């Protein structure tokens, strides 16, 4: 699926939704980046930076969305409750020190805690050949898994754009990607972050430190009674420019814009 985004969209958005301010949330966080939103019923895109919405970068842990489907579909793990054994060590220079994830855990817990080592262990069993084939069939990014590292979603040349992230999320929602209904059901349940009488929010964060840059994501979709809204927010900064709010701002910026669009209240 490839959904064309008009390059005049930013201006169209102001007319469709009224006066919305897509830039101030980024300025408040002292960070550069973009947010891309797709209104499913109206088939309308809203972008803070249309050009950036087409620029592809490493997906980081947002890759856990399709990676979960691939792990389930290839049978390297039976279900979300199967326990993956802690390998005993990890590269804390490469990944940072996170003692709260250094233990045996289920796929469901690994998704919630964004425990990268679990998915790296599964990736070793899946293999690059199967990844390349499935990613190509799913129209996911550039499908470049050539780096000599099982963690190709945090390092190397693998890349996906915010607009493509939304295309993939639509495929998850519609269940049109090449996976079984069982795998979609499991994924959708573990993607659930918030649920109330008004909406259900399914999403995943991501953060990679490759190439001297911090690249942070929050992607997902909000199901309401009468519509679905898909979003992909990406922040990028130099690693030598500290910003303690970099992590929280992924969600703060997204929710600020969604509130302006009356998707959230």
DAZIDA-V478694 format. One record per backbone hydrogen bond with DSSP energy under -1.0 kcal/mol. CO is the residue of the C=O (numbers start at 0). NH is the residue of the N-H. E is the energy in kcal/mol with one decimal. If there is no record, write none. Layout:
CO/NH/E
CO/NH/E
This chain:
5/8/-1.6
7/11/-2.0
8/12/-3.0
10/14/-1.0
11/15/-2.4
12/16/-2.7
22/26/-2.0
23/27/-3.1
24/28/-1.0
25/30/-2.1
26/29/-1.2
31/235/-2.1
33/233/-2.5
34/47/-2.0
35/231/-2.1
36/45/-2.6
37/229/-2.4
38/42/-1.5
38/43/-1.3
43/38/-3.1
45/36/-3.0
48/52/-1.7
50/53/-1.5
51/54/-1.5
52/162/-2.6
56/159/-2.8
58/61/-1.6
59/62/-1.9
60/63/-1.8
61/64/-1.7
62/66/-2.8
63/67/-1.8
64/68/-1.2
65/69/-2.5
66/70/-2.7
67/71/-2.2
68/72/-2.8
69/73/-2.4
70/75/-1.1
70/76/-1.1
78/81/-1.2
79/107/-2.5
83/104/-1.8
89/91/-1.1
90/94/-2.5
91/95/-1.6
97/100/-2.0
98/101/-1.2
100/102/-1.8
104/83/-3.1
105/109/-2.3
106/110/-2.2
107/111/-2.0
108/112/-2.8
109/114/-2.2
113/115/-1.2
114/117/-1.0
115/119/-2.0
116/120/-2.2
117/121/-1.9
118/122/-2.3
119/123/-1.7
121/125/-2.0
122/126/-2.6
126/130/-1.9
127/131/-2.9
128/132/-1.9
129/133/-2.6
130/134/-3.0
131/135/-1.9
132/136/-2.1
133/137/-1.7
134/139/-2.5
135/138/-1.2
142/144/-1.1
146/148/-2.3
149/151/-1.5
152/59/-2.2
158/141/-1.9
159/56/-2.0
160/164/-2.3
161/165/-1.8
162/166/-1.9
163/167/-2.3
164/168/-2.3
165/169/-2.5
166/170/-1.7
167/171/-1.7
168/172/-2.9
169/173/-3.0
170/175/-1.8
170/176/-1.1
176/178/-2.7
179/183/-2.1
180/184/-2.4
181/185/-2.1
182/186/-2.5
183/187/-2.9
184/188/-1.6
185/189/-2.0
186/190/-1.8
190/202/-2.4
193/200/-3.0
198/195/-2.4
199/222/-2.9
200/192/-3.2
200/193/-1.6
201/220/-2.6
203/218/-2.3
205/216/-3.0
207/214/-2.7
209/212/-1.6
211/238/-2.4
213/236/-1.9
214/207/-2.2
215/234/-3.0
216/205/-1.7
217/232/-2.6
218/203/-2.4
219/230/-2.7
220/201/-2.5
221/228/-2.2
222/199/-1.9
226/223/-3.1
227/39/-2.5
228/221/-2.8
229/37/-2.4
230/219/-2.2
231/35/-1.9
232/217/-1.9
233/33/-2.1
234/215/-3.0
236/213/-3.1
237/240/-1.6
242/245/-2.1
244/248/-2.6
246/249/-1.3
247/251/-2.2
248/252/-2.5
249/253/-1.0
250/254/-2.8
251/255/-2.0
252/256/-2.1
253/257/-2.5
254/258/-2.1
255/259/-1.7
256/260/-1.7
257/262/-2.7
257/263/-1.2
258/261/-1.5
